[in-house]
Amino acid sequence: MARPGQEQESLEGGAERRSRLRQYQVQLLERMQAAKSGVAAGGRELGVLLGGQRCLLDLTQVSEIAPLQPVTPVPLAQPWYLGLASIRGGLTGIIDLACFRGQGAVAAGGDSRMVTFAPALGFNCALLVERVLGLRKLDDMTPAAPPDGAPPWCGQQFQDGEGQGWTRIDLAQLVRDPRFLQVGL
């Protein structure tokens, strides 16, 4: 049984944690917008974890990072097309890119987010990512050889100063992939 006031302390701790998370998201969004407008140094990418793999997303191809939302499945859709979610009042298609690449489904958890495509791409979609890893600068990375048979939208590979590999995902090329355009079974 909870002692008097313990429930209130728990609620306040949760509110404080949500406030810090919101503040972090606002700061990250501001940095993303500054990078898009050319204020920040060139070559900045958003680092995300997809299917256990570190990936980079061009900031000009990303609109926002949204918290995990309930997803309504769509009948007769590919397994990688998770369904529709309401993000800022609009229906957005949610994509599991790791599953699309044949790596198995993303394990959604407390750190998972939905990264929406920029409106300029013409697709109202979002990627389900396991975790947002923050901004990365390409100038601080070394290009690496792409794996054999990699599709053009994920053919660029990089290695950071710690020796960790990164795959750059080009969302503009992804939305032109015929297989990506065929969400129905």
Contact map, one row per residue, 1 for C-alpha under 8 A:
11100000000000000000000000000000000000000000000000000000000000000000000000000000000000000000000000000000000000000000000000000000000000000000000000000000000000000000000000000000000000000
11110110000000000000000000000000000000000000000000000000000000000000000000000000000000000000000000000000000000000000000000000000000000000000000000000000000000000000000000000000000000000
11111110000000000000000000000000000000000000000000000000000000000000000000000000000000000000000000000000000000000000000000000000000000000000000000000000000000000000000000000000000000000
01111110000000000000000000000000000000000000000000000000000000000000000000000000000000000000000000000000000000000000000000000000000000000000000000000000000000000000000000000000000000000
00111111100000000000000000000000000000000000000000000000000000000000000000000000000000000000000000000000000000000000000000000000000000000000000000000000000000000000000000000000000000000
01111111110000000000000000000000000000000000000000000000000000000000000000000000000000000000000000000000000000000000000000000000000000000000000000000000000000000000000000000000000000000
01111111111000000000000000000000000000000000000000000000000000000000000000000000000000000000000000000000000000000000000000000000000000000000000000000000000000000000000000000000000000000
00001111111100000000000000000000000000000000000000000000000000000000000000000000000000000000000000000000000000000000000000000000000000000000000000000000000000000000000000000000000000000
00001111111110000000000000000000000000000000000000000000000000000000000000000000000000000000000000000000000000000000000000000000000000000000000000000000000000000000000000000000000000000
00000111111111000000000000000000000000000000000000000000000000000000000000000000000000000000000000000000000000000000000000000000000000000000000000000000000000000000000000000000000000000
00000011111111100000000000000000000000000000000000000000000000000000000000000000000000000000000000000000000000000000000000000000000000000000000000000000000000000000000000000000000000000
00000001111111110000000000000000000000000000000000000000000000000000000000000000000000000000000000000000000000000000000000000000000000000000000000000000000000000000000000000000000000000
00000000111111111000000000000000000000000000000000000000000000000000000000000000000000000000000000000000000000000000000000000000000000000000000000000000000000000000000000000000000000000
00000000011111111100000000000000000000000000000000000000000000000000000000000000000000000000000000000000000000000000000000000000000000000000000000000000000000000000000000000000000000000
00000000001111111110000000000000000000000000000000000000000000000000000000000000000000000000000000000000000000000000000000000000000000000000000000000000000000000000000000000000000000000
00000000000111111111000000000000000000000000000000000000000000000000000000000000000000000000000000000000000000000000000000000000000000000000000000000000000000000000000000000000000000000
00000000000011111111100000000000000000000000000000000000000000000000000000000000000000000000000000000000000000000000000000000000000000000000000000000000000000000000000000000000000000000
00000000000001111111110000000000000000000000000000000000000000000000000000000000000000000000000000000000000000000000000000000000000000000000000000000000000000000000000000000000000000000
00000000000000111111111000000000000000000000000000000000000000000000000000000000000000000000000000000000000000000000000000000000000000000000000000000000000000000000000000000000000000000
00000000000000011111111100000000000000000000000000000000000000000000000000000000000000000000000000000000000000000000000000000000000000000000000000000000000000000000000000000000000000000
00000000000000001111111110000000000000000000000000000000000000000000000000000000000000000000000000000000000000000000000000000000000000000000000000000000000000000000000000000000000000000
00000000000000000111111111000000000000000000000000000000000000000000000000000000000000000000000000000000000000000000000000000000000000000000000000000000000000000000000000000000000000000
00000000000000000011111111100000000000000000000000000000000000000000000000000000000000000000000000000000000000000000000000000000000000000000000000000000000000000000000000000000000000000
00000000000000000001111111110000000000000000000000000000000000000000000000000000000000000000000000000000000000000000000000000000000000000000000000000000000000000000000000000000000000000
00000000000000000000111111111000000000000000000000000000000000001000000000000000000000000000000000000000000000000000000000000000000000000000000000000000000000000000000000000000000000000
00000000000000000000011111111100000000000000000000000000000000000000000000000000000000000000000000000000000000000000000000000000000000000000000000000000000000000000000000000000000000000
00000000000000000000001111111110000000000000000000000000000000000000000000000000000000000000000000000000000000000000000000000000000000000000000000000000000000000000000000000000000000000
00000000000000000000000111111111000000000000000000000000000000000000000000000000000000000000000000000000000000000000000000000000000001000000000000000000000000000000000000000000000000000
00000000000000000000000011111111100000000000000000000000000000011000000000000000000000000000000000000000000000000000000000000000000000000000000000000000000000000000000000000000000000000
00000000000000000000000001111111110000000000000000000000000000000000000000000000000000000000000000000000000000000000000000000000000000000000000000000000000000000000000000000000000000000
00000000000000000000000000111111111000010000000000000000000000000000000000000000000000000000000000000000000000000000000000000000000000000000000000000000000000000000000000000000000000000
00000000000000000000000000011111111100000000000000000000001000000000000000000000000000000000000000000000000000000000000000000000000000000000000000000000000000000000000000000000000000000
00000000000000000000000000001111111110000000000000000000000000000000000000000000000000000000000000000000000000000000000000000000000000000000000000000000000000000000000000000000000000000
00000000000000000000000000000111111111110000000000000000000000000000000000000000000000000000000000000000000000000000000000000000000000000000000000000000000000000000000000000000000000000
00000000000000000000000000000011111111111101000000000000001000000000000000000000000000000000000000000000000000000000000000000000000000000000000000000000000000000000000000000000000000000
00000000000000000000000000000001111111110000000000000000001100000000000000000000000000000000000000000000000000000000000000000000000000000000000000000000000000000000000000000000000000000
00000000000000000000000000000000111111110000000000000000000000000000000000000000000000000000000000000000000000000000000000000000000000000000000000000000000000000000000000000000000000000
00000000000000000000000000000000011111111100000000000000000000000000000000000000000000000000000000000000000000000000000000000000000000000000000000000000000000000000000000000000000000000
00000000000000000000000000000000011111111000000000000000000000000000000000000000000000000000000000000000000000000000000000000000000000000000000000000000000000000000000000000000000000000
00000000000000000000000000000010011111111101000000000000000000000000000000000000000000000000000000000000000000000000000000000000000000000000000000000000000000000000000000000000000000000
00000000000000000000000000000000001001111111000000000000000000000000000000000000000000000000000000000000000000000000000000000000000000000000000000000000000000000000000000000000000000000
00000000000000000000000000000000001001011111000000000000000000000000000000000000000000000000000000000000000000000000000000000000000000001000000000000000000000000000000000000000000000000
00000000000000000000000000000000000000001111100000000000000000000000000000000000000000000000000000000000000000000000000000000000000000001110000000000000000000000000000000000000000000000
00000000000000000000000000000000001000011111110000000000011000000000000000000000000000000000000000000000000000000000000000000000000000111100000000000000000000000000000000000000000000000
00000000000000000000000000000000000000000011111000000001111000000000000000000000000000000000000000000000000000000000000000000000000000111100000000000000000000000000000000000000000000000
00000000000000000000000000000000000000000001111100000001111000000000000000000000000000000000000000000000000000000000000000000000000111110000000000000000000000000000000000000000000000000
00000000000000000000000000000000000000000000111110000111100000000000000000000000000000000000000000000000000000000000000000000000000111110000000000000000000000000000000000000000000000000
00000000000000000000000000000000000000000000011111000111100000000000000000000000000000000000000000000000000000000000000000000000111111000000000000000000000000000000000000000000000000000
00000000000000000000000000000000000000000000001111111110000000000000000000000000000000000000000000000000000000000000000000000000111110000000000000000000000000000000000000000000000000000
00000000000000000000000000000000000000000000000111111110000000000000000000000000000000000000000011000000010000000000000000000001111000000000000000000000000000000000000000000000000000000
00000000000000000000000000000000000000000000000011111000000000000000000000000000000000000000000001100011111000000000000000000000110000000000000000000000000000000000000000000000000000000
00000000000000000000000000000000000000000000000011111100000000000000000000000000000000000000000000000000000000000000000000000000010000000000000000000000000000000000000000000000000000000
00000000000000000000000000000000000000000000000011111110000000000000000000000000000000000000000000000000000000000000000000000000000000000000000000000000000000000000011000000000000000000
00000000000000000000000000000000000000000000001111011111000000000000000000000000000000000000000000000000000000000000000000000000000000000000000000000000000000000000111000000000000000000
00000000000000000000000000000000000000000000001111001111100000000000000000000000000000000000000000000000000000000000000000000000000000000000000000000000000000000000011110000000000000000
00000000000000000000000000000000000000000000111100000111110000000000000000000000000000000000000000000000000000000000000000000000000000010000000000000000000000000000011110000000000000000
00000000000000000000000000000000000000000000111100000011111011000000000000000000000000000000000000000000000000000000000000000000000000000000000000000000000000000000000111100000000000000
00000000000000000000000000000000000000000001110000000001111111000000000000000000000000000000000000000000000000000000000000000000000000000000000000000000000000000000000111100000000000000
00000000000000000000000000000001001100000001110000000000111111100000000000000000000000000000000000000000000000000000000000000000000000000000000000000000000000000000000000000000000000000
00000000000000000000000000000000000100000000000000000000011111100000000000000000000000000000000000000000000000000000010000000000000000000000000000000000000000000000000000000000000000000
00000000000000000000000000000000000000000000000000000000111111100000000000000000000000000000000000000000000000000000110110000000000000000000000000000000000000000000000001110000000000000
00000000000000000000000000000000000000000000000000000000111111110000000000000000000000000000000000000000000000000011110000000000000000000000000000000000000000000000000000000000000000000
00000000000000000000000000000000000000000000000000000000001111111000000000000000000000000000000000000000000000000011111000000000000000000000000000000000000000000000000000000000000000000
00000000000000000000000000001000000000000000000000000000000001111100000000000000000000000000000000000000000000000011110000000000000000000000000000000000000000000000000000000000000000000
00000000000000000000000010001000000000000000000000000000000000111110000000000000000000000000000000000000000000001111000000000000000000000000000000000000000000000000000000000000000000000
00000000000000000000000000000000000000000000000000000000000000011111000000000000000000100000000000000000000000001111000000000000000000000000000000000000000000000000000000000000000000000
00000000000000000000000000000000000000000000000000000000000000001111100000000000000000000000000000000000000000011100000000000000000000000000000000000000000000000000000000000000000000000
00000000000000000000000000000000000000000000000000000000000000000111110000000000000000000000000000000000000000011100000000000000000000000000000000000000000000000000000000000000000000000
00000000000000000000000000000000000000000000000000000000000000000011111000000000000011100000000000000000000000000100000000000000000000000000000000000000000000000000000000000000000000000
00000000000000000000000000000000000000000000000000000000000000000001111100000000000011000000000000000000000000000000000000000000000000000000000000000000000000000000000000000000000000000
00000000000000000000000000000000000000000000000000000000000000000000111110000000011111000000010000000000000000000000000000000000000000000000000000000000000000000000000000000000000000000
00000000000000000000000000000000000000000000000000000000000000000000011111000000011110000000000000000000000000000000000000000000000000000000000000000000000000000000000000000000000000000
00000000000000000000000000000000000000000000000000000000000000000000001111100000011100000000000000000000000000000000000000000000000000000000000000000000000000000000000000000000000000000
00000000000000000000000000000000000000000000000000000000000000000000000111111000011100000000000000000000000000000000000000000000000000000000000000000000000000000000000000000000000000000
00000000000000000000000000000000000000000000000000000000000000000000000011111000000000000000000000000000000000000000000000000000000000000000000000000000000000000000000000000000000000000
00000000000000000000000000000000000000000000000000000000000000000000000001111100000000000000000000000000000000000000000000000000000000000000000000000000000000000000000000000000000000011
00000000000000000000000000000000000000000000000000000000000000000000000001111110111000000000000000000000000000000000000000000000000000000000000000000000000000000000000000000000000000111
00000000000000000000000000000000000000000000000000000000000000000000000000011111110000000000000000000000000000000000000000000000000000000000000000000000000000000000000000000000000000111
00000000000000000000000000000000000000000000000000000000000000000000000000001111110000000000000000100000000000000000000000000000000000000000000000000000000000000000000000000000000000000
00000000000000000000000000000000000000000000000000000000000000000000000000000111110000000000001111110000100000000000000000000000000000000000000000000000000000000000000000000000000000000
00000000000000000000000000000000000000000000000000000000000000000000000000001111111000000000111100000000000000000000000000000000000000000000000000000000000000000000000000000000000000100
00000000000000000000000000000000000000000000000000000000000000000000001111001111111100000000111100000000000000000000000000000000000000000000000000000000000000000000000000000000000000000
00000000000000000000000000000000000000000000000000000000000000000000001111001000111110000000111000000000000000000000000000000000000000000000000000000000000000000000000000000000000000000
00000000000000000000000000000000000000000000000000000000000000000000001111000000011111000011110000000000000000000000000000000000000000000000000000000000000000000000000000000000000000000
00000000000000000000000000000000000000000000000000000000000000000000111100000000001111100111110000000000000000000000000000000000000000000000000000000000000000000000000000000000000000000
00000000000000000000000000000000000000000000000000000000000000000000111000000000000111111111000000000000000000000000000000000000000000000000000000000000000000000000000000000000000000000
00000000000000000000000000000000000000000000000000000000000000000100100000000000000011111111000000000000000000000000000000000000000000000000000000000000000000000000000000000000000000000
00000000000000000000000000000000000000000000000000000000000000000000000000000000000001111100000000000000000000000000000000000000000000000000000000000000000000000000000000000000000000000
00000000000000000000000000000000000000000000000000000000000000000000000000000000000001111110000000000000000000000000000000000000000000000000000000000000000000000000000000000000000000000
00000000000000000000000000000000000000000000000000000000000000000000000000000000000011111111000000000000000000000000000000000000000000000000000000000000000000000000000000000000000000000
00000000000000000000000000000000000000000000000000000000000000000000000000000000000111101111100000000000000000000000000000010000000000000000000000000000000000000000000000000000000000000
00000000000000000000000000000000000000000000000000000000000000000000000000000000000111100111110000000000000000000000000000011100000000000000000000000000000000000000000000000000000000000
00000000000000000000000000000000000000000000000000000000000000000000000000000000111110000011111000000000000000000000000000011100000000000000000000000000000000000000000000000000000000000
00000000000000000000000000000000000000000000000000000000000000000000001000000000111110000001111100000000000000000100000000001111000000000000000000000000000000000000000000000000000000000
00000000000000000000000000000000000000000000000000000000000000000000000000000001111000000000111110000000000000000000000000001111000000000000000000000000000000000000000000000000000000000
00000000000000000000000000000000000000000000000000000000000000000000000000000001110000000000011111110000110000000000000000000011100000000000000000000000000000000000000000000000000000000
00000000000000000000000000000000000000000000000001000000000000000000000000000001000000000000001111111000000000000000000000000011000000000000000000000000000000000000000000000000000000000
00000000000000000000000000000000000000000000000001100000000000000000000000000001000000000000000111111111110000000000000000000000000000000000000000000000000000000000000000000000000000000
00000000000000000000000000000000000000000000000000100000000000000000000000000011000000000000000111111111110000000000000000000000000000000000000000000000000000000000000000000000000000000
00000000000000000000000000000000000000000000000000000000000000000000000000000001000000000000000111111110000000000000000000000000000000000000000000000000000000000000000000000000000000000
00000000000000000000000000000000000000000000000000000000000000000000000000000000000000000000000011111110000000000000000000000000000000000000000000000000000000000000000000000000000000000
00000000000000000000000000000000000000000000000000000000000000000000000000000000000000000000000001111111000000000000000000000000000000000000000000000000000000000000000000000000000000000
00000000000000000000000000000000000000000000000000100000000000000000000000000000000000000000000001111111100000000000000000000000000000000000000000000000000000000000000000000000000000000
00000000000000000000000000000000000000000000000000100000000000000000000000000000000000000000000001100111110000000000000000000000000000000000000000000000000000000000000000000000000000000
00000000000000000000000000000000000000000000000000100000000000000000000000000001000000000000000101100011111000000000000000000000000000000000000000000000000000000000000000000000000000000
00000000000000000000000000000000000000000000000001100000000000000000000000000000000000000000000101100001111100000000000000000001110000000000000000000000000000000000000000000000000000000
00000000000000000000000000000000000000000000000000100000000000000000000000000000000000000000000000000000111110000000000000000000010000000000000000000000000000000000000000000000000000000
00000000000000000000000000000000000000000000000000000000000000000000000000000000000000000000000000000000011111110000000000000001110000000000000000000000000000000000000000000000000000000
00000000000000000000000000000000000000000000000000000000000000000000000000000000000000000000000000000000001111110000000000000000010000000000000000000000000000000000000000000000000000000
00000000000000000000000000000000000000000000000000000000000000000000000000000000000000000000000000000000000111110000000000000000000000000000000000000000000000000000000000000000000000000
00000000000000000000000000000000000000000000000000000000000000000000000000000000000000000000000000000000000111111000000000000000011100000000000000000000000000000000000000000000000000000
00000000000000000000000000000000000000000000000000000000000000000011000000000000000000000000000000000000000111111100000000000001111100000000000000000000000000000000000000000000000000000
00000000000000000000000000000000000000000000000000000000000000001111000000000000000000000000000000000000000000111110000000000001111100000000000000000000000000000000000000000000000000000
00000000000000000000000000000000000000000000000000000000000000001111100000000000000000000000010000000000000000011111000000000111100000000000000000000000000000000000000000000000000000000
00000000000000000000000000000000000000000000000000000000000001111100000000000000000000000000000000000000000000001111100000000111100000000000000000000000000000000000000000000000000000000
00000000000000000000000000000000000000000000000000000000000001111100000000000000000000000000000000000000000000000111110000011110000000000000000000000000000000000000000000000000000000000
00000000000000000000000000000000000000000000000000000000000011110000000000000000000000000000000000000000000000000011111010111110000000000000000000000000000000000000000000100000000000000
00000000000000000000000000000000000000000000000000000000000111110000000000000000000000000000000000000000000000000001111111100000000000000000000000000000000000000000000000000000000000000
00000000000000000000000000000000000000000000000000000000000000100000000000000000000000000000000000000000000000000000111111110000000000000000000000000000000000000000000000000000000000000
00000000000000000000000000000000000000000000000000000000000010000000000000000000000000000000000000000000000000000000011111000000000000000000000000000000000000000000000000000000000000000
00000000000000000000000000000000000000000000000000000000000010000000000000000000000000000000000000000000000000000000111111100000000000000000000000000000000000000000000000110010000000000
00000000000000000000000000000000000000000000000000000000000000000000000000000000000000000000000000000000000000000000011111110000000000000000000000000000000000000000000000000000000000000
00000000000000000000000000000000000000000000000000000000000000000000000000000000000000000000000000000000000000000000111011111000000000000000000000000000000000000000000000000010000000000
00000000000000000000000000000000000000000000000000000000000000000000000000000000000000000011100000000000000000000001101001111100000000000000000000000000000000000000000000000000000000000
00000000000000000000000000000000000000000000000000000000000000000000000000000000000000000001111000000000000000000001100000111110000000000000000000000000000000000000000000000000000000000
00000000000000000000000000000000000000000000000000000000000000000000000000000000000000000001111000000000000000000111100000011111000000000000000000000000000000000000000000000000000000000
00000000000000000000000000000000000000000000000000000000000000000000000000000000000000000000011110000000000000000111100000001111100000000000000000000000000000000000000000000000000000000
00000000000000000000000000000000000000000000000001000000000000000000000000000000000000000000011110000000010100011110000000000111110000000000000000000000000000000000000000000000000000000
00000000000000000000000000000000000000000000000111100000000000000000000000000000000000000000000100000000010100011110000000000011111100000000000000000000000000000000000000000000000000000
00000000000000000000000000000000000000000000000111110000000000000000000000000000000000000000000000000000011110111000000000000001111100000000000000000000000000000000000000000000000000000
00000000000000000000000000000000000000000000000111000000000000000000000000000000000000000000000000000000000000111000000000000000111110000000000000000000000000000000000000000000000000000
00000000000000000000000000000000000000000000011110000000000000000000000000000000000000000000000000000000000000111000000000000000111111000000000000000000000000000000000000000000000000000
00000000000000000000000000000000000000000000011110000000000000000000000000000000000000000000000000000000000000000000000000000000001111100000000000000000000000000000000000000000000000000
00000000000000000000000000010000000000000000011100000000000000000000000000000000000000000000000000000000000000000000000000000000000111110000000000000000000000000000000000000000000000000
00000000000000000000000000000000000000000001111000000000000000000000000000000000000000000000000000000000000000000000000000000000000011111000000000000000000000000000000000000000000000000
00000000000000000000000000000000000000000001111000000001000000000000000000000000000000000000000000000000000000000000000000000000000001111100000000000000000000000000000000000000000000000
00000000000000000000000000000000000000000111100000000000000000000000000000000000000000000000000000000000000000000000000000000000000000111111100000000000000000000000000000000000000000000
00000000000000000000000000000000000000000011100000000000000000000000000000000000000000000000000000000000000000000000000000000000000000011111110000000000000000000000000000000000000000000
00000000000000000000000000000000000000000010000000000000000000000000000000000000000000000000000000000000000000000000000000000000000000001111110000000000000000000000000000000000000000000
00000000000000000000000000000000000000000000000000000000000000000000000000000000000000000000000000000000000000000000000000000000000000001111110000000000000000011000000000000000000000000
00000000000000000000000000000000000000000000000000000000000000000000000000000000000000000000000000000000000000000000000000000000000000001111111000000000000001111000000000000000000000000
00000000000000000000000000000000000000000000000000000000000000000000000000000000000000000000000000000000000000000000000000000000000000000111111100000000000001110000000000000000000000000
00000000000000000000000000000000000000000000000000000000000000000000000000000000000000000000000000000000000000000000000000000000000000000000111110000000000111100000000000000000000000000
00000000000000000000000000000000000000000000000000000000000000000000000000000000000000000000000000000000000000000000000000000000000000000000011111000000000111100000000000000000000000000
00000000000000000000000000000000000000000000000000000000000000000000000000000000000000000000000000000000000000000000000000000000000000000000001111100000000110000000000000000000000000000
00000000000000000000000000000000000000000000000000000000000000000000000000000000000000000000000000000000000000000000000000000000000000000000000111110100001110000000000000000000000000000
00000000000000000000000000000000000000000000000000000000000000000000000000000000000000000000000000000000000000000000000000000000000000000000000011111100001000000000000000000000000000000
00000000000000000000000000000000000000000000000000000000000000000000000000000000000000000000000000000000000000000000000000000000000000000000000001111100000000000000000000000000000000000
00000000000000000000000000000000000000000000000000000000000000000000000000000000000000000000000000000000000000000000000000000000000000000000000000111110000000000000000000000000000000000
00000000000000000000000000000000000000000000000000000000000000000000000000000000000000000000000000000000000000000000000000000000000000000000000001111111011000000000000000000000000000000
00000000000000000000000000000000000000000000000000000000000000000000000000000000000000000000000000000000000000000000000000000000000000000000000000001111111000000000000000000000000000000
00000000000000000000000000000000000000000000000000000000000000000000000000000000000000000000000000000000000000000000000000000000000000000000000000000111111000000000000000001000000000000
00000000000000000000000000000000000000000000000000000000000000000000000000000000000000000000000000000000000000000000000000000000000000000000000000000011111000000000000111111100000000000
00000000000000000000000000000000000000000000000000000000000000000000000000000000000000000000000000000000000000000000000000000000000000000000000000000111111110000000001111000000000000000
00000000000000000000000000000000000000000000000000000000000000000000000000000000000000000000000000000000000000000000000000000000000000000000000001100111111110000000001110000000000000000
00000000000000000000000000000000000000000000000000000000000000000000000000000000000000000000000000000000000000000000000000000000000000000000001111000000011111000000001110000000000000000
00000000000000000000000000000000000000000000000000000000000000000000000000000000000000000000000000000000000000000000000000000000000000000000001111000000011111100000111100000000000000000
00000000000000000000000000000000000000000000000000000000000000000000000000000000000000000000000000000000000000000000000000000000000000000000111100000000000111110000111100000000000000000
00000000000000000000000000000000000000000000000000000000000000000000000000000000000000000000000000000000000000000000000000000000000000000000111100000000000011111111110000000000000000000
00000000000000000000000000000000000000000000000000000000000000000000000000000000000000000000000000000000000000000000000000000000000000000001110000000000000001111111110000000000000000000
00000000000000000000000000000000000000000000000000000000000000000000000000000000000000000000000000000000000000000000000000000000000000000001100000000000000000111111000000000000000000000
00000000000000000000000000000000000000000000000000000000000000000000000000000000000000000000000000000000000000000000000000000000000000000000000000000000000000111111000000000000000000000
00000000000000000000000000000000000000000000000000000000000000000000000000000000000000000000000000000000000000000000000000000000000000000000000000000000000000111111100000000000000000000
00000000000000000000000000000000000000000000000000000000000000000000000000000000000000000000000000000000000000000000000000000000000000000000000000000000000000111111110000000000000000000
00000000000000000000000000000000000000000000000000000100000000000000000000000000000000000000000000000000000000000000000000000000000000000000000000000000000011110011111000000000000000000
00000000000000000000000000000000000000000000000000001111000000000000000000000000000000000000000000000000000000000000000000000000000000000000000000000000000011110001111100000000000000000
00000000000000000000000000000000000000000000000000001111000000000000000000000000000000000000000000000000000000000000000000000000000000000000000000000000011111000000111110000000000000000
00000000000000000000000000000000000000000000000000000011110000000000000000000000000000000000000000000000000000000000000000000000000000000000000000000000111111000000011111000000000000000
00000000000000000000000000000000000000000000000000000011110000000000000000000000000000000000000000000000000000000000000000000000000000000000000000000000111100000000001111100100000000000
00000000000000000000000000000000000000000000000000000000110010000000000000000000000000000000000000000000000000000000000000000000000000000000000000000000110000000000000111111100000000000
00000000000000000000000000000000000000000000000000000000110010000000000000000000000000000000000000000000000000000000100010000000000000000000000000000000100000000000000011111110000000000
00000000000000000000000000000000000000000000000000000000000010000000000000000000000000000000000000000000000000000000000010000000000000000000000000000000100000000000000001111111000000000
00000000000000000000000000000000000000000000000000000000000000000000000000000000000000000000000000000000000000000000000000000000000000000000000000000001100000000000000001111111100000000
00000000000000000000000000000000000000000000000000000000000000000000000000000000000000000000000000000000000000000000000000000000000000000000000000000000100000000000000011111111100100000
00000000000000000000000000000000000000000000000000000000000000000000000000000000000000000000000000000000000000000000000010100000000000000000000000000000000000000000000000111111100110000
00000000000000000000000000000000000000000000000000000000000000000000000000000000000000000000000000000000000000000000000000000000000000000000000000000000000000000000000000011111110110000
00000000000000000000000000000000000000000000000000000000000000000000000000000000000000000000000000000000000000000000000000000000000000000000000000000000000000000000000000001111111110000
00000000000000000000000000000000000000000000000000000000000000000000000000000000000000000000000000000000000000000000000000000000000000000000000000000000000000000000000000000001111111000
00000000000000000000000000000000000000000000000000000000000000000000000000000000000000000000000000000000000000000000000000000000000000000000000000000000000000000000000000000000111111100
00000000000000000000000000000000000000000000000000000000000000000000000000000000000000000000000000000000000000000000000000000000000000000000000000000000000000000000000000000111111111100
00000000000000000000000000000000000000000000000000000000000000000000000000000000000000000000000000000000000000000000000000000000000000000000000000000000000000000000000000000011111111100
00000000000000000000000000000000000000000000000000000000000000000000000000000000000000000000000000000000000000000000000000000000000000000000000000000000000000000000000000000000011111111
00000000000000000000000000000000000000000000000000000000000000000000000000001100100000000000000000000000000000000000000000000000000000000000000000000000000000000000000000000000001111111
00000000000000000000000000000000000000000000000000000000000000000000000000011100000000000000000000000000000000000000000000000000000000000000000000000000000000000000000000000000000001111
00000000000000000000000000000000000000000000000000000000000000000000000000011100000000000000000000000000000000000000000000000000000000000000000000000000000000000000000000000000000001111
